Amino acid sequence: MTFVTTYSYADRRIFDFKTLIEAIRFITVNFILAFIFLFLTVEEFEWVIFSSRQAITDKVIDETSWNIKRLI
């Protein structure tokens, strides 16, 4: 590898505006999805605890797209 074919890191822009916006968007979208998944998980555990304390034996059929068992 000669000096002509090497790449100077001083010429390369690592943190440009487009990359920064994409990183912020990626983090924001994944945070929102993680929050939704956390809410669904807590709701599922809450229902199990509530139904066992109240001795509820009803079968709940959840056909929505937000069903945590369907997501996993």
C-alpha positions in Angstrom: 0.0 0.0 0.0 1.5 3.3 -1.1 1.0 6.7 0.1 -1.2 7.5 -2.9 -3.7 4.7 -2.1 -4.1 5.4 1.6 -7.0 7.3 3.0 -6.6 10.3 5.1 -8.9 10.3 8.1 -8.7 14.1 8.4 -10.6 14.2 5.1 -13.3 11.9 6.2 -16.3 13.4 8.0 -17.6 10.9 10.5 -20.3 13.0 12.2 -22.2 14.6 9.4 -25.8 15.9 9.9 -27.4 13.0 8.0 -25.7 10.4 10.1 -26.7 12.2 13.3 -30.4 12.4 12.3 -30.4 8.7 11.3 -28.9 7.8 14.7 -31.4 9.9 16.6 -34.3 8.4 14.6 -33.0 4.9 15.2 -32.7 5.4 18.9 -36.1 7.1 19.2 -38.0 4.4 17.2 -36.4 1.6 19.2 -37.1 3.4 22.5 -40.8 3.7 21.6 -41.0 0.0 20.5 -39.2 -1.1 23.7 -41.7 1.0 25.8 -44.7 -0.6 24.0 -43.2 -4.1 24.5 -42.5 -3.4 28.2 -46.1 -2.2 28.7 -47.5 -5.4 27.0 -45.3 -7.5 29.2 -46.3 -5.8 32.4 -50.0 -6.0 31.4 -49.6 -9.7 30.8 -48.0 -10.3 34.2 -50.6 -8.0 35.9 -53.5 -10.1 34.4 -51.9 -13.4 35.6 -51.4 -12.0 39.1 -54.9 -10.4 39.2 -56.7 -13.5 37.9 -54.9 -15.8 40.3 -55.7 -13.7 43.3 -59.4 -13.3 42.3 -59.6 -17.0 41.4 -60.8 -16.1 37.9 -60.7 -19.2 35.6 -62.1 -17.5 32.5 -60.2 -18.2 29.3 -59.3 -14.9 27.6 -59.0 -15.1 23.8 -57.0 -12.1 22.5 -57.0 -11.9 18.8 -55.6 -8.4 18.5 -52.3 -7.7 16.8 -50.8 -6.4 20.1 -51.1 -9.8 21.8 -47.7 -10.4 23.5 -47.9 -14.2 22.9 -48.4 -13.5 19.2 -45.4 -11.0 19.1 -43.0 -13.5 20.6 
